[in-house]
Amino acid sequence: MADSSKACVIFWSTLLLASTVAALWPAFPSDMGASSSSESKQSSQRRRLLQAGFGAGGEVSETCTCTSEFQGVDSRSRENENSIQDLRSAVNSLKDTVNKMKKSVGSGKGVASAQSYNIAFSARVGYNRPYLGETEVIVFDELVINNGDVYDPYSGKFTSPVPGLYHFETTILSGFNATIETMLVLNGNEVGRVFSGGFNNRGSGSNSVLLNMEAGDEVWVSVFFGNGDYVHGLWSTWTGYMVYPFSV
Ligand SMILES: *[C@@H]1O[C@H](CO)[C@@H](O)[C@H](O)[C@H]1NC(C)=O
């Protein structure tokens, strides 16, 4: 029984080896041994596929190179797009600034923003102003300077062309043996008082004020108290100028 069982094992092992060799045979290159013409064809096809996939000059390698070049171009184009975006926002910011400057110029009496510092006027009363009523505006009709055309010598009012810090000062000489009280006025609100008067003589008083003003705000001098008193001509003055403009 043991001998027949051994022979059985040898038989089956031989059969398994033979079938394995038969199965693997087409994978061997054709020059390794004798083979039919169809087996030779299959083998050379395999070789060509291997060369195409992993060879240095194969089609797949060329595709890889092309893809990486495309990625380079793509990232450069994205960089350019970002640069264009940066330029666009810079241009928009400049446009905003120019528009603000235009508005600032437009709100005044033709005063350019670059000339904002050159806002100044100086005027005086050309002749005696008697019988002034209470709160009546004192018109300093005689112009000395009017840089930026900011003072109206007919109404006696200053109008600020641009937002900024402004300085004003007035000196009022009273009539003989009389007193007059006046005030500095911003948009109808008193912001400073002046007393002028003398006993058996004339007397002058003055005051000044610093104001934060918006474009279009008005400042003038008016009578505060003293119906019938008068402001002396030529000795009474009214001046104002911009100290510096606020940002446009
Ligand atoms: C000044 O006014 C006072 C008070 O009214 C008066 O007494 C005096 O005579 C006046 N002086 C002159 C020079 O008119």
PDBQT file of the ligand as one rigid body, heavy atoms in Angstrom, charges set to zero:
ROOT
HETATM    1  C1  LIG A 301     -19.986 161.658  27.723  1.00  0.00    +0.000 C 
HETATM    2  O1  LIG A 301     -21.134 161.023  28.230  1.00  0.00    +0.000 OA
HETATM    3  C2  LIG A 301     -21.397 161.390  29.562  1.00  0.00    +0.000 C 
HETATM    4  C3  LIG A 301     -22.543 160.559  30.061  1.00  0.00    +0.000 C 
HETATM    5  O2  LIG A 301     -23.637 160.648  29.219  1.00  0.00    +0.000 OA
HETATM    6  C4  LIG A 301     -21.642 162.891  29.644  1.00  0.00    +0.000 C 
HETATM    7  O3  LIG A 301     -21.832 163.262  30.988  1.00  0.00    +0.000 OA
HETATM    8  C5  LIG A 301     -20.457 163.642  29.075  1.00  0.00    +0.000 C 
HETATM    9  O4  LIG A 301     -20.727 165.041  29.033  1.00  0.00    +0.000 OA
HETATM   10  C6  LIG A 301     -20.141 163.168  27.684  1.00  0.00    +0.000 C 
HETATM   11  N1  LIG A 301     -18.932 163.800  27.224  1.00  0.00    +0.000 N 
HETATM   12  C7  LIG A 301     -18.878 164.580  26.158  1.00  0.00    +0.000 C 
HETATM   13  C8  LIG A 301     -17.537 165.136  25.809  1.00  0.00    +0.000 C 
HETATM   14  O5  LIG A 301     -19.865 164.834  25.476  1.00  0.00    +0.000 OA
ENDROOT
TORSDOF 0
